[in-house]
Amino acid sequence: MKSESQPQSPLPEIKPEAGEPLQGPSKPARVSPWRVLGTVLSLALLVYLIRAQGWEEFTQVLSRLPGYYFWIALGLAFCSRLFVGLRWFTLLRSAGVKISFWQSQVLTFMGLFASNFLPTTVGGDLVRLAGAVYLGIDPGVGAASLVVDRLVGMAGMASLAPFGLAIVLRPAGMTPAAQWALPPFLLRLPGVGWVYRKTERFFRSLWRSSLYWLRHPWSLGLALLCTYGHMVCTFLAIWVLLQGMRQPLSFWWIGALWSLNYFFTTLLPISINGLGLQEVAISYLYSQFGGISMEAGLALAVLTRMLFLLASLPGAAFLPDILRPFPKGQKKVDAGQ
């Protein structure tokens, strides 16, 4: 009896770079000792900053936040996660994957929850890919959709990054001539060439994997709209927290500074899931350039970590499902039709 032929994927095959082995999702990610050290140092720096400002001042800022402000911010953080799932759902459906909105949300929340504990910045994406393969989605389609999903998310944040840089690069005493001279100076720093080569290789890989969606720009447009929905909900959650702490800040300044924090913690993976590093970056950016107090910046950093962790908790209920064998006779998701 002949086996049923597998459906062909509409996406181009993604091949590894020369000299780079293609690693499958079955290999567990190893925690780098340097990343563990970076996590410990980042957390130690966070504790030092809180102690330097005073534990009493820090707790007073937290105590001034009314409870309903936190719940409103949590609801907005949850809505931002729904937009992330909707973005991936849009990309999968445009690639011919017959997946339901509920299934895409389940996989997304599983990945978001797992990313709180996995060592790499793409650990949550690997969990989503494992869940997609479990549902019967073609691995090539699933991997490419996740790459494009991350690319669209970066594009949304990149649209605000120039405004964040305009805020950071114009402190008191820095002339316009010094601002123009800063980028060439950065290019001469040690290790910048290695980062540039890695970034160039990364974008070449993104280009190969996004060829299909580039031929369907409407799907990229819808995904980008979902990204902006995610960003608006995230920035509103931060705005609500700052209002509750009586540290008002413009919505646009919140978004501009958050975009810098996003790229800083994403492109500098020296700690596990940005633990400690993200908190230090948030407290520094919003206190030094946003004008809020350092105590409020530290409180905002801790509350933001709590919000995103709590908003991803629904994924904990579904994560064990991908560890069980797929039931016989149950229909899986069709992919690549």
Buried (B, 14 or more C-beta within 10 A) or exposed (E): EEEEEEEEBBBEEEEEEEEEEEEEBEEEEEEBEEBEEBBBBBBEBBEEBBEEBEEEBBEEBBEBBEEEBBEBBBBBBBBBBBBBBBBBBBBBBBBBBBBEEEBBBBBBBBBBBBBBEBBBBBBBBBBBBBBBBBBBBBBBBBBBBBBBBBBBBBEBBEBBBEBBBEBBBBEEEEEEEEEEEEEEEEEEEEEEEEEEEEEEEEEEBBEBBBEBBEEEEEBBEBBBBBBBBBBBBBBBBBBBBBBBBEBEBEEEBBBBBBBBBBBBBBEBBBBBBBBBBBBBBBBBBBBBBBEBBBBBBBBBBBBBBBBBBEBBEBBEEBBEEBEEEEEEEEEEBBBBE
